[in-house]
């Protein structure tokens, strides 16, 4: 039944009419907050400050929400003592008190799903462990799809969750109706059912964690604000509170909304890039037929809403297209208590709710809650030790998933502090993925307005953020832009994806979004062809570049300790090497050039700029004769790829560039055109012939123009990173952050030849690699070439697809691309023997070569040919097949 009350020309249903009748007019509703059913006295030092602060502690945690109490709980469980948790207000009285109480494993990346899965199991057992009721109810959840693209994304998610051992089922609309009595299914394409998802009372979970932490000796003090953090010579020494100082060795910033301001408050500023945003949800009174507590949570991302049962009625919120940023001007804890309802703003989500559950039209409203949430620039939380201050850890920026993440994130951070590393690969969440460049309040405010809607947007492969762009650009940006470059962003740096030829529909190409064959397919194919047959230029200026120098042998000694490969090489040599951790895993994958006897040029991935700097700096001795400098901004990097690259450079330098005069993996400082001091390196990061030119930035435009001018006779053209990706994947090149991580060793990815086992040099990770070499590798990096896969009609693999061997799950892909040479899709990934098979936990060559492999793309399995090094026979077979086809065509004429 619809009513006749109108506002701004919109017809509103009965539910909205109740709001108008109860509160008189839009925008005049007083700000109030939900009160959960079981508020409890919290474990604190008391409002009267009867318990004095300790003068010393080992760890001080700032923030008494569910994130801070989770960290305290897990540190105490791991045996830490002298832990002090400080909360400026009441424990759990911020976002924790107001959040919707939903725990879901349906997250965008695997590590987030793992954290949520652990949180779920933790909260389920907390009541038994502490005696505190948490309101835990296993409801399950339904992620709805209103169209086929969304349904495909859910199928891809289901495949990934099954790899993690998380129960889920792709279901039809009729099954949705059986599981939830209120859902309108008429426009649904399908859904994903997650039976293990749950709901809780967040303040009670917070209270239970605090009780458990306190029982293990954690001191918890309310109404105690941290004014600033004390740092001396790069190390945490203590905190200054409004009740006096506390000396400590470790500080953990779990301050939620105020984590950014707290990071900026000390003399040594710490970047914590997050920004607050208003988040609304509606509470109704109990329905005529009250919803049972175990009614599944409904997530309708196409409608931008979520719905859960609440006290017989419903709780429903969402992520609107036009969010409202808050607290840009700074910290004021009182503001969180005075946030107003805004029915005009909530109306689109209310309309979506009533479309999805029409029977709610006649229900009675209890209130609209305005709950502040903090968001990060890439929709992933911030975790880990800060790069500039040893002992300063951060866990914040939960992007409206604080309840789902808190348990797992607290566990990982506690492991990190205890063992030096967490048990999961948390690089996608590590705070070192950001630098100071993401700390601008204007940038954060603009980005959060994009991030919040993106939580429920359909994200197809290779999507890009639109805000905060053109922050870091190459000197060639404008020149390349006018030539049709389409851009993506990496660590704030603009990089060309591909170049659109004149006459193409640029708007249609930019808006092309698909899980199938993309519109740029032929464009990238032409760039790849040019790289193989002529010469292409790729601007790779975004790469991280450091110079390490010393007056004596200090630089060499440091690199020999940090790097797995041998750096004691002739001047001019280029060495590909990993910087490993104690487990033998990659902390960095880089190319190192010996510029002179005591000077080295280090080239690392773009997003490693902060992480790599911190890793090197952490292991540098305090020696004034040893100097590390970030020179990323000093050089423009041009990658000349293709067999005619040597001809172009020969003409510009009047120097022979043939392999006899310029051997592979060698660097010379040369003149190119009129410019002197160009570092020319015989490598391309693709396996194709060519050269990298590191050009002093003031010469960049001149060198580029000269290269393009001379290269015209050789068929030169611009190319982008999509072509680079295709080339490097078909040549089995692993990239850090995509294929390599802190758990991957050189032995697992076929890089044993880059480890100096034959020397006595004691580099970091040596013992772990020697042990692994003796025991065998538990997993291997392989290439999978898809067979019986139609590039035109079938779904494409992108990354994260499950890999099966003889019908058993054995691994997952880490990156993939279409190989224009093989004319097939190529996936790279890791496989290991299935645990339930009883096979030894070692991957042998026979395991790869004698198995029948399949790659699962959104539930559809495609056969694949698995390859280890060497794999050149693939290309030989392809060339032979082409020759046969050409011969048969000729004979047919």
Buried (B, 14 or more C-beta within 10 A) or exposed (E): EEBEBEBEEEEBBBBBBBBBEEBEEBEEBEBBBBEBEEEBEBBBBEEEEEEEBBEEBBBBBBBBBBBBBBBBBBBBBBEBEBBBBBBBBBBBBBBBBBBBBBBBBBBBBBBBBBBBBBBBBBBBEBBEBBEBBBBBBBBBBBBBBBBEBBBBBBBBBBBBBBBBEBEBEBBEBEBBBEBBEBBBBEBBBBBBBBBBBBBBBBBBBBBBBBBBBBEBEBBBBBBBBBEBBBBEEEEBBBBBBEBEBBBBBBBBBBBBBBBBBBBBBBEBBBBBBBBBBBBBBBBBBBBEEEBEBEBBBBBBBBBBBBBBBBBBBBBBBBBBEEBBBBBEEEBEBEBBEEBBBBBEBBBBBBBBBBBBBBBBBEBBBBBBBBBBBBBBBBBBBBBBBBBBBBBBBBBBBBBBBBBBBBBBBBBBBBBBBBEEBBEBBBBBBBBBBBBEBBBBBEBBBBBBBBBBBBBBBBEBBBEEBEBBBEBBBBBBBEBBBEBBBBBBBBBBBBBBBBBBEEEBEEEEBBEEBBBBBBBBBEBBBBBBBBBBEBBBBBBBBBBBBBBBBBEEEBBBBBBBBBBBBBBBBEEBBBBBBBBBBBBBBBBBBBBBBBBEEBBBBBBBBBBBBBBBBBBBEEEBEEBEEBBBEBBBEBBBBBBBBBBBBBBBBBBBBEBEBEEEEBEEBBBBEBBBBEBEEBBBBBBBBBBBBBBBBBBBBEBBBBBBEBBBBBBEEBEBBBBBBBBBBBBBBBBBBBBBBBBBBBBBBBBBBBBBEBBBEEEEBEBBBBEBBBEBBEEEBBBBBBBBBBBEBEBEEBBBBBBBBBBBBEEBBBBBBBBBBBBBBBEBBBBBBBBBBBEEEEBEEBBBEEBBEEBEBBBBBBBEBBBBBBBBEEBEEBBEEBEEEEEEEEEEEEEEE
